[in-house]
């Protein structure tokens, strides 16, 4: 049997059989399922898909939040020879329709009634679309449910799907993962079984978690980082706890007691902020104790990082700090957590050092959708804060003359779906993938990301956002001249606005607002209310992570002479960011 994602899962299930594989919450209770039980569900759905007419290479949509049924559908589609096409649960009908047009799926797994309605709206927008069969993750009236298929097929002979699994080649396509281009249009990244299994095999030596250890999975499975961790869990052989309700994460940590978690910087920042808010509200004596404990932890951590000998007095102090403070903090995260795997955006260095001082490793890495996540990562015993680590085995990385990171390796994607020109544009003549990111190496060989050639914003939650698309939407009103979106490594997006002063003055006069000084129109409360109302209206057309949460109206206009515009009148984001740094910072 070839080494593919699906064959890797089948082998691991046979090896671990009755051991716990997954933990899921059903009606407020945590339920465990063994590897054999999960395998039986995957085989049942795979056989059902084959009977529904799925053939090798057919596309199947998965549209829903992170949950156990999502993973079963994913592996079942692969076991039936299909190509899995994840869709963010936050995507609106226009974006869903785009993906339907691009992939021509025959079956769609849909989570609930709300998303089924969005899918129905999207299908009405698609031209010449064959009928899509819908399978629901929850029990919805009039729709085939996954649970009913599992009940119908679990005791049947699985010869059909088993033969399909054996016939899958590493070069066969496993999935399309959609990512945003610089203009906001979605691009389907075509990834093979070789790409997926190559990533798992590359990171296994770094993250060698045992079959008794639990990883908490909460990232969206339509995001490449969440998807990579999902397949890693199932092929490497560690246990997976599915966090369905993001609002309950603090409680879920304590209930499931994970050993490791993969997340984005914003997750760690939230924990960091909660801890410091608790410290600030404590008594003066406790604040002093916290300060002392963290200073000890930082000293201990720096020596550990450099593999230096730690003298007995510091060992004793660290043991005391651990007993008084660190143990209590870790208990809020379940008590067993020793590793955060972090990616998708830049992690503030002080946050990483804070967790390390407490005794929780934060291993930051770097990768792209086009490389099926990580190509570099910090290790437990070899890390450097403020960097994204060293290359994983099997990857070649070099820097172009302008500092752009160029990549070769087993996980580099095959192509962009239906976009040959875009595919050609991101590879050099000798086959290196052009990441679009600018980097440099530290003296000790760790990669540091210093900038981005492509105009894609990556938020603190790891969401890829194309600013040009949002800016085009927001400037669709006479009063706005320019709208510039910012939010790289931040919790949310903000906008800087310049006004069309003539139109703004006309609006004020038409609606009877007093104009004391025409030069101060940008500060008029009525104009601010008008712009905010416009933003709120446009936000309804965007995914939640693309919405504008704050804005500032700046005086004057963006000009070539002022440095904000190029000679061809394109926005110079770097210059605007520098010039208006105080205004931008004030919105956070």
Order of alpha helices (4+ residues) and beta strands (2+ residues): alpha-beta-beta-alpha-beta-alpha-beta-alpha-beta-alpha-beta-beta-alpha-alpha-beta-beta-alpha-beta-alpha-beta-alpha-beta-alpha-alpha-alpha-alpha-beta-alpha-beta-beta-beta-beta-beta-beta-alpha-beta-beta-beta-beta-alpha-beta-beta-alpha-alpha-beta-alpha-alpha
